[in-house]
């Protein structure tokens, strides 16, 4: 499906009140076309319909006419420069931004991230935040527990099946 077709579907979804579907379509488009500021703006407007100022601020962050309250909510939710950089989901040099304001915002976020980690950072390889590394360690431990639980459940079901099969065979031979 082309960009124009998908945008037409977004418009139809919004007109029919299917806001979640429109949001999902726009998220996919922004993922495919991260440098398209019009798509980001439209996604921000959809998040306004949801009354989610942090997400509206996230997608309107590169717009000169953004809402300061939404921008503050975004910056509060993504509290470090690296988290903001990752949340913006920009994957190219700032020079590809279609407006001077967007290029300036992107450069400021990248510079703040570089200062934060103490070395140059670019949009293609955003390092993890110190706090994110701790979260990753916790989630890998949780993942191990989940896998162990699933293995125990499978072994339990297998044991029950074997016991049932043996009981059935004994019943047949009697």
N, C-alpha and C positions, 0 to 999 in steps of 0.2 A: 504494500500500500504506500502511495506517495505521501509526501509531506502535505500537499494540498488536500488530498483525500482525507487524511487523518484529521486535519484542522476542520474540514467540513463536518466530519463526524463529531468532533469536539463541540462545534457550534450546535449541532442537532441534539447532542446529549444535554448540553446546558439549557437549550430551549425546552427540552422535555423534562427538565428537572433531575436528570441523571448526573448529578454533580460528581459522585464518586467515580463513575466511569470516565467522565471528562477529565478528572484529575489524573487518573491512571494513564489515559492516553497522552496527556501533556507531559507527565513524568517520563514516559517512554520517549517522547519526542525530544525533551531536554537532554535525556541521556544520549540520544543519537546525534543531536545537534547542540552540544554544550555552548557553542559560541553565539547562538542565535538569541539575541536579547529580547526579541518580540515573544518568543516562546517562554522565556523566563518570566517576562511581565505577565503573560496570560496565566501561567501557573501561579504566580503570586496573587493575581486577582481571584483565582479559584480558591486559594487558601483563605482569602478574605471572606469568601462566602461561608467557609467553615468556621470563621472566627478563630483562626489560628495565627496570631500575629507573629510569632517567631518564624513560622514557615513562610508566611507572606513576606516578612522582612528578609528571609534568606534568598528568596527568588527575586525580590525587588532591590537587593543590595547594590546592584550595578546601575541602578536608575537614578538620575539626578532628582527626580520628583518623588522620591520614596518617602514613606511616612516615618518620621523620626521615632515614634513609639514602636513601630514594627522593627525598625533597625535596632533599637535598644533591646527588644525582646530576642531578636536573633543573636545579638552579641552576648546576651546573658546566657542563652541556652548553649551556645557554642563558645565557651568562656575563654579559650586560648586561641592564639592566632592559627595554630596548626589545625585545630578543630574547625575554625571558620574556613580555612583554606580547603580542607577536605569537604566541608558541607557545600561550598560554592560549586564544586564539581567542574571546575574549569580545567581543561587539559591542553592548553596551548599558551604561547607567549602572550603577554598583555597587548602587544602590538596588533593582534588579530581582533581585538575588541572594536566594535563598530562605532563607539562614541569615546570621546576624550575622557569623559567622566568615568566610564567603565574601566578604561585602561588605567586611570589614576587610582581607582579603588583597588583593582587587582594588584597593581604595583605596591600599594600601601600594605595590603594583606600579606603579600609575598615578603616584603621587607620586614614586617613585624615578625613573621614566622622565622625568617633567617636570623634576626636578632634574638628571638626566643631560643633557638637551638644552638646559636653560636657558630653557624656556618651557612653558606649559601643554600637556599632551597629553591627548587623550581616546581612548576605546575605538573610536570610529568611524574615526578617521584617525591611525593609528600611523605616525610617520615612520620612515624607514630609519635604521639604525644607521650610524655612520661607516664601519665595516668592511664592512657590507653593500653600501654604495655602491661600494667598491672591487671587491667580488666581482661586482657587476652589470656593471661596466665590463669585467672580465676575461671574463665569460660572454658579453657582446655581441661581443667580439673573437673568441672561440671560435665563436660563432654565425656570424660573417662567414666564418671559415675553412671551416666546414662547408658553408655555402651555396656558396662558391667551389668546393669539392671536388665537390659534387653537380653544379654547372653544367659543370665540366670532364668529369665522367663522362658526362653526357648528350651533350655535344658529341662526345666520343670515340666513344660508341656510334653517334651519328648519322653520323659520318665513316666508321666501319666499314661501316655499312649502305649509304651512298652508294657506297663503293668496291666493295662486294659487288654492288650493283645494276648498276653499270657493267660489272663483269666478267661478270655474267650476260647482260646485253644483248649484249655483244661475242661471247659464246659462242654465243648464239642466231643471230647474223648470219653466223657462219662457216660 
